[in-house]
Amino acid sequence: MPKSLISIQDFSKDEILHILDVAREFEQNREQDFLKGKVIACLFFEPSTRTRLSFESAVNRLGARVIGFPDNRNTSQTKGETLEDTIKIVSNYVDMIVMRHPVAGAADIAASVASVPVINAGDGANQHPTQTLLDLYAIQKTQGHLENLNINMVGDLKYGRAVHSLVEAMRHFSPHFVFTSPEELTMPRKYLEMLSAAGISYKETSRIEDGLNDCDILYMTRVQQERFPDMDEYNKVKDVYRLTASMLSGVKPGMKIMHPLPRVNEIATDVDSTPYAYYFQQAGGGMYVRMAIISYLLGYR
């Protein structure tokens, strides 16, 4: 079975660092053609802007071609075709499948039946490993290293697949975490148990001020309406945190604010012009990281 990237745990620490090194090379020279003749499917069963377009850009920059769809409305899934059958068929046409799906675990199912590598571009509230790799790229770029950093994660820690994957990845680098969320959106127990087993310290709080001035990375997230089974629950917590420029007067000089995007109202626009805002640059690095992941899984780098 070909190597796929379904969870960030599919990559070792050495593989993660290799991806970051290759991404840095691609940022210096993004026009490549060594995947000329390859075809890659981007199958997005759930809406996406940054992830889908950065993957398609990455494929094109590497000289390959893209096929696929931006949602499932015009696919045979609307006729009742199973995900397994869709993936088996698409595997006949392409050299790799990039897939986003609203159901947690769907990417693992796809990889189990595919005859080509599968990259998980987000499966429900479960995992988003390529987002994590671009997050690590941004952290390394802004902090100069990944070791022993203070990271404050704020907002939707229950349903946020980006924070789940990032917590798993950072276990390699001895961080200290502050998890800031309302009681309804706390980090799932399994991730806290994983950190405890690895000897990694963390603190849980509901106050953003508790972890603001000591952190190296402030990782903001939106409260995701689409993940909530109950709209009353969503309305109760949707505006619980809002970061403004006036709140940043006591932060570390090198602190950076990250966000997997899109933002709604959890970061005020006056933060954009501060030296701490890094979320747009963070997203910009995604193309280079995804170029590196594609190249690695296809055996070229």
Secondary structure, DSSP 8 states (H G I E B T S, - for coil): ----BSSGGGS-HHHHHHHHHHHHHHHH-----TTTT-EEEEEESS--SHHHHHHHHHHHHTT-EEEEESSSTTSGGGGT--HHHHHHHHHTT-SEEEEEESSTTHHHHHHHH-SS-EEEEEETTTB-HHHHHHHHHHHHHHHS--TT-EEEEES-TTT-HHHHHHHHHHGGG--EEEEE--GGG---HHHHHHHHHTT--EEEES-GGGGTTT-SEEEE----GGG-S-HHHHHHHTTS--B-GGGGTTS-TT-EEE--S--SSSB-GGGTTSTTB-HHHHHHTHHHHHHHHHHHHTT--
